[in-house]
Amino acid sequence: MATRLFEFRWGWSLFAGGIELTVGAVAERLGIAQSTASQQLALLRRGGLLISRKDGKHVHYRVDSPRVEQSLTELQTYLRTCCPPA
């Protein structure tokens, strides 16, 4: 679990500053297969965390900042309601 969380944080940091990356660039930087990167990026896009755009044969991904901020706000509200600090 800790390793997966580290991998997620490290992978997520690739998109810091609103940078846009292709599937190939993500795969190269993470040292994974392009098909794996494509599948994972598609999941994050369907989950509303990334936005994609197609440019010829390449798909570019970037963080959907407003949607991520909204999701984090909703999560904080939920946690305050269900699990208030002691």
N, C-alpha and C positions, 0 to 999 in steps of 0.2 A: 504494500500500500504506500509506504513512504517513498519508495523508488518511483512508483507511478505518479505520485504527486509532484515529485521533483521534476520528472520528465514533462509533466503538463506545464508546470511553471516555466521551465526552461523553454519549452516549445512556444508557449504563449508569449514569452518575452521577445520572440522573433518579430512580433507585430507591434512592438512598442513604438510610440510616436506616430501612429497612423500609417506606418509603412505598408506597402502593398507587395505581396510576394506571389510568385507562381508556384504551382504544385512542385515543379522541378527544383526550385530554389529551396522550398521547405524540406523536401526530401534530402537534398544535398546537405543542408545545414544540420539536419537532425540525424543524418546517416542512416536513413531508412529507404525502402523501396518507394518508387513513385506511386505505385498502386496503393500502398499502405497510406502514404501521405494524402493521396486523393480521397480515399475512403474516410479518413479521419477529418479532413477539411470539410468534406461534404456533410458529415455528421454535425460539425460545429456550425456550419451554415444553416442546416435544417433546424438546429437548436436556437438559431437567432443570434449567435455570437459573432459570426463572420458575414460579410457581404462579398459576393463574387461578381466578377464581370469577365466576359469572354472577349479576347482580342485575338482574332484568327484562331489558331489551334491552342492557344494558351489561355488558361483560366487564372485570373489574378484574385487574390483574397486579401481582405483587410478587416480589421475589427469594426463591428457595428457599435461604435461607442455609445450613442444614445440608448440603444437597446440594452447594452450591457449595464449601463448606469441605471436604467429603469429596473432591470432584473435584480440588481444588487439592492436597490432601494426597497423593492417588494420583499426581498429576502430579509432585510433588516427589520422591516415592519412586522413580518411574520414571526421572526425570532423574538422580538420584544413582546409580542402578544402571547405566544405559546410558552416561551421560556424566559421570563423576566429575570434579570440578575438578582441574585440572592441578597 
